[in-house]
Amino acid sequence: MESRKVQRVGYSTFSVSLPKEWVKETGIKQGDLVMFLPEKSGSLRLMPSTMIEQKKETEEYVINSDLCDEPDMLERLIVGNYTLGRDVFRIVSSTRISSAHGEEIRKIIRRLIGLSIVEETQNQIVLQCSIDQTKFRIDTLMRRLSVIASTMHSEAVQALVEFDEEFAEDAIRREDEADMMYWLAIRLLLSAQWDHTVAEKIGLEDPRQIIYYGLIMRHLESIADYAENIARRAIEFKKSSKNEVSKRVIHQIENLSGLAQNIFLKAMDCFFNGDIGIANNVLEISKLIEKEHERLMKELPELPILMTVAWGLARIADNGAGIAVIAINRALEKPSKVCSFHSLNPS
């Protein structure tokens, strides 16, 4: 970090010299314009005007599919470009795009909102994202992902308890929608990091909220993943050993599921309403769930499918507890009865 003295120029103007290395890196020349963006924290962001004026639509990123020879590598690169806020990227090959890669591309773009193929030849495929990301609210996406994850959880456990494969299949199908919400939210949050206008339009009042929302979206996406896995185990369970399991064991799993579900839904409420007391209670309940999980695992040594289900429910509770911790941290940013601010400087 460098410091600069403020100099007075004339009667009403103040100036600060720019660091030489930064001027070199940005290519600023005498007579160029620079832009000042005031932040809510009181800081001032400085950037070359060319950075503001640059059109993202003119940028194109190239992915060499010939080098994507590992499983799902191309898919992950497409998702990465999408979440980084890039609008146009071209997948190329020195010979031809393989049929496997073509199918991989079509499979993943169905799970990325606004992304589509706009050009295709034998040796290249151009993808373009056409959404206006400033039309989305980040809190709306978070609530939507929370509902999807909660529904998947309920359907997966119901499929297990009622031996109903249809509920399990419904939960599995919802995983794509959960991914769509998650990846879109990450795209918005990463864009908000460097574009103050995007942050305001998606509902972020403070830059610190970016990390809060990002962490919670990750917790919710993990909950959806665990719910999908439970749904798949429920299908296996229906086809294998359901007749060997007592109703008491099924009831215990159902009870563990209810506690885990309650934890993450209460934690989400705490994040929005700032109730530190309830968030703390959620964290205490999570300790009880861990004990219940340990006890249940001892009773299921001969039932690996149900052991996997119980483990998944415990992980859902862990993610709910993680959301509760974030809720407490966010609430502490504002003074309250339980924690207020006092200046140490004498008046």
Secondary structure, 3 states (H helix, E strand, C coil): CCCCCCEEECCCEEECCCCHHHHHHHCCCCCCCEEEEECCCCCEEEEEHHHHHCCHHHCCEEEEHHHCCCCCHHHHHHHHHHHCCCCEEEEECCCCCCHHHHHHHHHHHCCCCCEEEEEECCCEEEEEECCCHHHCCHHHHHHHHHHHHHHHHHHHHHHHHHCCHHHHHHHHHHHHHHHHHHHHHHHHHHHHHHCHHHHHHCCCCCCHHHHHHHHHHHHHHHHHHHHHHHHHHHHHHHHCCHHHCCHHHHHHHHHHHHHHHHHHHHHHHHHHHCCHHHHHHHHHHHHHHHHHHHHHHHHCCCCHHHHHHHHHHHHHHHHHHHHHHHHHHHHCCCCCCCCCCCCCCCC
